[in-house]
Amino acid sequence: MINKLVTSKYIIIFSLVVANLSAQVNNPKSYIVRTDVGFIDYANRIIVCRGTADVIKNNVDDNSLIIIEKNITLAKAEAKAEARKNLIKIIKEVNFDGRYVKELIEIEPIIESRLESLVGSAYQQGQIEYFDKDEVSIALAVRMSGLAEILIDTDGYLEEDKSLPTYLMTNAAIPKSERISGIVIDVREHDIDPSMSPEVIDMQGNLVYGTIHYSRSKSVNKGPVGYAYSMDDKNLGQRVGANPILIEAVGSLDDDVYITSMDAEKIREAEKKFGILTNCRIMLLLQ
């Protein structure tokens, strides 16, 4: 529904980024954003919220077990309704591409009604919890793929190519041990905001990785990048394989990552030979 604005975002003055580096180093970010009722997990692409409701006790002598059971059922329904309300609130705080969902709703109000439909299909996450003070708590979750389906327009993305990609034909001529399987960018020394659609930019302001490099379906179903805390993360191998290139970021601005021009060329060469960008085989390391 909403594509990233590209008018002047790529033309970032080098000195602006450098000036922010000292402030960014001491304020690392996590890929899990927590609130008092739930969390947004950008690595596993899931949003979870909890709802809680009281179980009302009835002081009667006859059929008390039946009445209590009925009250528990009602409390479960109330807890689910509360969880859905909380999901709507926390989804509005999701960082899409440097803009939050609540900002996109102001541009396209129809998004909000579609979010309500998405939340209506939320699934239960984990077990129902019963507390000593007669409360029931239920967690509901939605996948970011569902949110991406709502937010992502068809424009600005790489068209699906049904022909055999060139890199598949050149792959066979390169020994497996020498094939680059992905790109890992270490942003742990910088203050990047995790988002659903970050970009990689070189220090001259040229786009290295963004929506033009992958299809809409890849963006929806896989997500442009993965997030991890270290090279030992179990999710890392699934996205970037066993032989990725490790690159050190030199700066960040909001949800965008800056790298040197030399590293940018490494990525472009890897794309030509191995289709790294086309297949969203990019991982960002956060603190």
Secondary structure by P-SEA (a helix, b strand, c coil): cccccccccccccaaaaaaaaaaaaabbbbccccccccccccccbbbbbbbbbbbcccccccaaaaaaaaaaaaaaaaaaaaaaaaaaaaaaacccccccaaaaaaaccaaaaaaaaaaaaccccccccccccbbbbbbbbbbaaaaaaacccccccccccccccccccccccccccccccbbbbbccccccccccbbbbbccccccccccccccaaaaaccccccccccccccccccccccbbbbbbbccccccbbbbcaaaaaaaaaaaacccccccccbbbbcc
